[in-house]
């Protein structure tokens, strides 16, 4: 979607008449239903006056196209400006321009493509302008079929009209050479250089033809994306589908083939508990649908599974392409209807009503995903709601689908633990945690599941570390009962989780790694529900904190023992009565430990800070 488009001549006339920013603001209201902040209007005015001067002094024809604020499909990002035309040999060409108000910057040597500059009144890390412009052009090329088929030439650059050249300019530091070559930057006194750059690639006018190709182009992943995804799963045992996984996979794939053949928009709900392989199934479907030329996205509220699979792919393709395949749900309120062919929503129980950091954007994430997709697939487990804000449930998905008049199909996955008796173990967890009563009162030895209870957390840690030596597939996790005090600190003598009785000390992983589940050094750090939900290990060591104890008769939860830095129970008192709040918090705490205790496919080792709870687990472990 483009907010404003015109020919070069029309653009210059709008600037001269003082109507350009007004037209952009009016279009923003019409297309997005929101007003434009005064600061953004000033930024437009300043930057576009600079670009009017550049274009008016250039030799490109008046029939050259100009577009402002182009929303890139698959993302919530917008290109500031596009100038389009044709090369001397009649090839369609577009200059992708990132406009910046910056007046200073600092290089960041330890991070790829990152700089520091003043944003909102203070210094922040952000993408280098050249990286940003290049990544936008790459995203357009990766997913726009008309751009690919039409062999459109995309040339990115960045214009920093307030930025004065200085000696040893940090923006030109050699660490950014790769991105500067792909997308040069033009500073305050570089008007002539920017004009020359545009004239080099645009020799003839196109009357907005190229901009129309970009804006209205069919979404289709590029062949390079297809090849890389196919190579990731080919011959990899991790992605082999078992039993009902294969049946569900084929049914969803069949539904995707009917997209665009007159069929109605569909919603598919796939129910499955821990260990049923929901994420593996979703990744298989992503790869197959991308290779079938379908505009498909993997969506997960929880960043952990997204980051793991992104890292596995980044070794063979550029990170910007990977990031556009794996997204969170927060941007869907900005998507036009039917933007995507298929959206695969993993961990759908984690979806929320509102989006954004302050939960103040959009209407309902479930509804917004359905509207943006021709086929929406929700992988869900109603027993994995672990925060107050989680609204994802089978009933809520069905309710939203019915309101939109969509067809609904429900499928179920059987347990696929890589060991026997997994259904029995999960039922035993339900029973002992008093989530629901089942017939599985004791752990059966014939289940061949390695469940151990430790009286000393150091011994449990040693056992998990020993298991991890085999294949780096064992981790320690904990209930969120310890504050995250190591945030922003680089002190080896500061720890989050301390159990003084045993001189046990450990830190959360939260500030150190987006890929804790696969980084070898992560065995030294504890994960929490937010970093391990949706992931599986061979063995998991679980530290159960003071929010869960045994009173001699029943399992008792205590929300007051949760860490102050934990947000999972935030809003409990304001959204529920005292009686309801107790019920909700009880279920969230129990669900949390069920998820943690079901991350290990071969075994689960447990230490409880409550000694009576430790004895309780031992009693029911034959």
N, C-alpha and C positions, 0 to 999 in steps of 0.2 A: 504494500500500500504506500502510495506517495502522497504527501500532504500538499505539495505545490509543484506544478510543472508548466513550462512555457518555452517558447523559443528564446534564443539569446536576445533578440530585439524586444520581445514582449517583457522579458525579465528586466532589461535596462529601463524600459518605459515605466514599469511598476515601481522601480526604485526611485526614478526621477519624480514621479507623481506622489511619492510618499505613501503608497498603498500596499507595498509588498508585505510588510510585517502584519498589517491588518488582514490581508488575504490569508496568510499562513495561520493566524490566530483563528479566523472564522472557520477555516477548513479543519483545524484541530477540534473545534467545538462540534462540528458536524460529524466527523469521522470517529472521534474518540469520546465525545460527550464530556469533555473537560476543558476548563479554562487554562490558559497558559500563564505560568508565574511571571511576574514582572521582570525578574532577573533573566529568565530565558528569552523574553522578548527583547531585552536590551542586548543580550548576546547575539541574537539573530541580526538585529539592526547593525551592530558593529561589524560583525563578520561579513554580512552580505553586502554592506557598503564597500568593503575591501574587494570582494569578489566582483562587484559591479565595475569597479575601477579596472580590475585586471581584464575582464572580458571586453569592456568597451575599448581598451587599448590594444586588443589582440586583433589578428587578421582572420580569425575564424568567422565563417559566414553568419549572418543574422538568423538563418534557419537552423543553426545549431540548437540542440535541445538542452534545457536546464531543468533539473529536478531538485527539490529540497525536501529533506526529511523522508527518506525511503526506509520503510520498515522491512528488514531482512527476514524472509521466511525462516522458520525453525528457531528464531531467536526473538528476543525483545529489544534488540539493538536496532538503531536507525543510522543510516548513512546521512551525513549532514548535507552533502551536495553531490550531484552527478552532472557532468557536462558531456553531452553525447554528440556524435557525428559520424563521419566516415573517413577512413584513411585515403591516401592518394590512389590506392588500388581498390577502392570501394568496399573495404572491409568495415563492418560496423564496429564502432569504437566508443568506449565510455571511460571518462576520467572520474575515479572515485576520490572525493576530497573530504578529508576529516578537518574540520575547522576548530581551532583552539583559541581560548582567550588567555593562555598562559603568558606570564612575563618572566618566569624563572623555573628552573628544574635542577634536580640532582640525579646523578647516575646511581644505579643500584647494581653493584658488580656481582653480588652473589646470587641474583635471580635473573632468569632469562627474560629479556624484553620488558623489564620493569624499571620505572623511574619514580622519583618523588617530586611532587609539586604541591602548590597550595590549592586545595579544594575546600570550598565552604569555610574559608577562614583559617585553616590549619594544614600542615604538611601531611600528605597521604601518599601511599604507594598506588600507582596506577600503571596501565599499559603504556609503553612508549608510543607516541603518535604514529610512527611508521609501522609498528606492529599492528596497531589498531586498524589503520587504513588497509594494510595488506590482508589482515584476517577477514575484514568485511568483503573485500574482493574475492578472497578464497571461498568464503561461505556462499556467495552468489554463484560462483563457478561450480561449486560442488553440488548444488541442489536445484539449479535452474536449467531445465531441459532445453529451452529455446536458446539460452546463452551458449550451452554446450553444442547443440546442433548447428547453430548459426555461426559458430567460430567467432564469437564476439571478443574483441580485444579489450581487456579490462586493465586499466593502468591506475593504481592507487597512489595517493600522495597526501601530505598533511600541510596545512597552512596555519602558521602561528603568527598572526599579524601584530601582536603586541610584544613579541619576543625579539629582543635586540641581540645581534650577533656579539659574542664575547670570545676572548682567547681561551683555548682549551674548553670549548663548549661541551658541557656534559651530555647534551642531546646527540652530539656527533662523536661521542666516545667510541673507540674501536669495538667495544663489546656489542654495539648495535649495528655494526657494518652490514651484516646479512639483511637486516630489515630495512636499513637505509637504502640499500641497493634495490630492494623490491619496491619501496615506497619512500621517495625522497621527501625531506621536509623543506618548507620555504618560510623564512622568517620575515621580520618587519621590513627589511630593505631588499627583499628578493622578488619584488613584483615582476620585474623583467624576466627573471629565471622561471617563475611560475608560468608566465605568458608563453615563453619559449617551450616549456614542457607540454602545455596544452596544445600548442600549434604543431608540435612534432607528431602527435597522434590523431589530431583532428584537422583535416584539410578541406572537408566538404560538409555541408549541412545535411541533416537527415530528417528535419521536421518531426523530431521526437520519436522516430521509428525505433531507435535502440532503447530509449527509455521505456517505450511500450513493451518491448521484448523482455526487459528486466522486470517491469512491474506486473505484467500479465502472463509471464512465462509459466509453463507447466512445471510443477515440482517433480523432480526425479533425481535420485542420487547418482553421482557420476560413476563411471565404470571403475575408476581407481578405488573409490569407496567400496564398491561391490566386491572387488577382488580381495581387498584387505580383510573384510569381514569374513569372506568365505575361507580364506587361509587360516584365520584364527581358530575356527571350529573344526576344520578338516583334520581328521585323525586324532583329535584331542578327546581322550576318555572323559574329561570333565564335562563335555557337552553331549555325551551320548544320552538319548532319551530312553526311558524305561517304561514298559507297560502302559499305564493310563496316560503318562506324559505324552507318549507317541500318539495315542488316540486323540487327546485334546489338541495336540499340535496340528494334526492333519485336519481336524474340524475347523480350527481357527484359520488355518491356511486356506482352506476351501472357501470360507466366508470372505477372506480378503480378495480372492480371485473374482468375486462377484461385484466388487466395487466398480461403479461406473457402468454397470450393465442393466440399469433400470431398477436395481434392488433398493429397498429402503435403507436408511441409516440404521446400523445395528449396534447393540451393546452386548458384549459377552462378559459374563462374570465367571471367573475361575476360582473356586473355593479350594483351599488346601492349607493344612496345618504345617507346623515346623517339619522340615526334612522332606517335603513333597516335591521339591525342585521347582518352585514357582519362578525363581530368578533364572535358572538354567533354561527353562522353557521359554521365558520371555526373550532371552538373548538369542536362542535358536530362531525364534520367530522374527526378531529384528533382522538377523542376517538373511533369512530366506526372503522376507518381504522387500528388503533393500535390493536384493538380487533379482526380484521380480519387478523392479522399477516403480515400487510403491513408496511414496513419501511417508516414511515411518519414523517414529521417535520412541525411545525408551524413557519413561518418566518414573522418578521415584522421589518421594519427599525426603527419604533418608539418603544422605550423600554417600554413605559408606559403599553400597554396591555399585553406585555410579562411578566412584573414584577407582575402585578395583578394576572394573572392566575398561575404563578409559586408559588406565596405566598399561594394561595388557595390549591395547591397541596402539598406544603412542610410540611404541618402538618401530612401527612400520608405516605410520602416516602422521601428518602434521596435526598438532594438538587442536587447532581450531576446528578441524573437521570432526574430530572425535567429540569435542565438547558440544557440538551442535546435534549430535546423535543422542547424547545422554543429558537430560535436562531435569530440573525440578519443576514442580507444578505451578510456580508463582507467576509465570508469564502468560498463562492461558487467557486471562481476562483481557489481554490486548490482541488476541488472535481473531481474525475474521472467520466467519462460518466456513466450515469445510476446508480450512487451510491444509490439513493433513489427511492423507488417506487412512492411516492407522496410527493410533496412539496406544502403546503398551504400558499400562500403569502397574508397576510393581509396588508391593507394600501399600495397596490402595487403602488399607485401614488407617494409614497415616495422613490421608488427605484432610484438609481443613476447610472451613467455611470461607474465610478471607485470606488474601495473599499479602505478601510484603512483610518487611521486618517488623512493622507495627500492626500487622493484621488489619489493615484499613483499606485494602485494595480489592476490587472485584466483588462478586456476589456469592458464588459457591464454586469451589474448585471442581467438584464432580460435574456440575452443570456446564461449566466453561470448557472442560475437556471434551464433553459430548458434543457441544456445539461446534468446536473447532475440528472435529474428526468425523470422517465418514464411517469408520469402524473404531469403537472404543473397547479395549479389552482391559478389564480390571482383575488383577490377581490379588486375592484377599483372604485374610484369616480374621474373623471377628474376635478371636481370642487374643489378638496382638495389639489391641488398643493400649498405648502406654503413656499417653498424655491427655490432659483434660481437653485440649483443643482438637484432638483427633475426632473427626466426624464420619470417617469412612466406615461403612457397614453395608452388608448385602441389602438390607432394607432401604437405606438411604440411596444407594445406587439405583435400585429398582424404582423408588419414588421419583427421582429426578428424571429417569428415562421415560417413565409414564407421562410425566408433565410435558415432555418434549415430543411425545408420540412415537417413541423409538421402539423397535423390536428388541426383545430381551431373550438371551439364551444363557442358561446356567449350566456349568459343568463342574465336576469335582475331581480332585486329584487324590490318589491313594498315597499313603506314606511310602517314601522311597529311601529311608535311612539305609546307609551302606552297611547295615548289619541286620540280623534277624530280630524279630520281636519289637520293632520300633513302635508299632501301634500300642503294644502293651506298655512300653516305657512311657509314652505320652499320656496314656490313660492313668498310669500310676502317678505321674506328676499332677494331673488334674485332681486325683483323689487325695494325695498327701498334702497338696497346697490348698485343699478344700475349695477348689474352683467349681468342681461338680463331683458328685459321688459316682464312682465307677466300681466295677467288680475287681479291679486290680489293686488289692490292698498291699501286696508284697511285690518286690522285684524278683522275677523268676530267673534262676540261673540259666535256664535253657534259652533265655533271650539273647545270651552272649553279649550283653551290653556292660561295659566296664564302668560301674558306678562305685565311687569310693568316697568315704567321709573321713576327713582329717581333723585331728584335734589341734594341730599346729599349722598355721598358714605357711610357714617356711618350708615344711615338708611337702605341702601341696604344691607350692611353687616349684620346688626341686623336681617333683614328679612330672609336672607339666613341661618344664624345661628339658627334661630327659626325653620325653615324647617328641618334643619339637625338633630335636636333633635329627630325627628320622627324615622329615620332609618339609619342615617349616610350616606345619599345618596344625599347630596347637597354640592356644592363647589363654591368657588369664583375663577374666572380666569380673566386674563387681557391681553390686547395687549402688545407686548414686546416693550414698550416705556420708560421703566425705567431700568437703568443699574443694573446688579447683583453685588452689592457692598458687600453683606454679605458672599460671597464665602470664605470659610475657616475661618470665624469668628464665635465666640460663644459669641456674645454680645447682650443681650436682648434690648439694647437701640439703636441699629443700624438697620435701615430699608431700603428696596429697593424702595418701592412704597410710595411716600409721596405726598399728596395733601394739601399744607399748608393752603389754604383757609378754609378747613374744619377740620384742625388738624387731617387728616386721615393718618395713618401710617400702613404699612403692608410689609411683606417680601415675596420674592419668596420662593417656596418650594424646588428649585433645589438642594440645597446642603444638604438636610436633610432626604429625603425619596425617595426610589425607588417605593414605593407603596402609594404615596400621595392620590390616588383615594379611598383607602379603610382604611387608617389609621385615627382613630378618631381625633387625634390632628391636622390633616391637614386642618381642617376647619379654623384654625388660619393663614394659609398660602395661598398665591395666586398661582394658576397654570398658565402656559402659554400654547401656542399651542403645544409645544413639550412634555408636560406632560399630556395633556388631549385628544389629537387626537386619535381616535379609542376607546374612552371610553364614557360611558353614565351615567348620573345622573338623579335623579328626578327633581331637580331644580338647575339652574346654575345662578350665579351672574356674570355679565360681566362688567369689567371696560374698557371702550373704551378710548384710549389715544389720544394724539395729532396727530397721524398719520392718523386719519380719522376725517373729519369735514364737515360741511354743509355751503356752501357759499351763501345761499339764494335761489339758483336754483338747484344746483347739489351736490352730495356727492363727496368730494375731498379727495384724498390721498396725503400724504407727507412722502416720504421715509426718508427724513432727520431727522424726528422726532423719528425714530426707535432708540433703545438703541445701544450704541457702542458695547456692549457685545453680541448683537444679530447677528447670522451668516446667517440668512435666505436670506438676500439680498447681501451677499458677492459674488463678482464676477460679479455684475450687469454691471458696467461700462466697464469692460474688455471684456465681452462676447457679448455685444449688442451695437448698435448705440444709440445715445442719445434719439431718438424718440422711438426705440424699448424698451429701458430700462424703459422709462416712462410707456409704455403699460404693460410690464411685472410686474413691481413693483406695479402698480395700481391693477392688478389682484391678485397678491400674498397677498397684504394687505386686499383686500376685501374678498378673499377666507378665510384668517385667521379669520376674524370676523364672517363670515358665519359659520365656523366650531365651533368657541367659542359659538355663539348664538344658535347653534343647539345641544349642549351637554345635555340640560335639556329636559327630556321626558315629564314632566308635566308643566314646566314653565321656563321662562327666565326673570331675573331682570337685568335692565341695568342702568349704570351711565356713562355719557359721559363728558370728561373734556371740550369739546366744547359745550357751552350752546345752541348754535343754533342747533346743532345736537340732543341734548336732546329734544328740542322743536319739531324738525322734527319727531322724533319717536313718540312723544305724539300726533302729528297732525294726524298720520295715524293709531293710535290705538283707535279704536272705543270703 
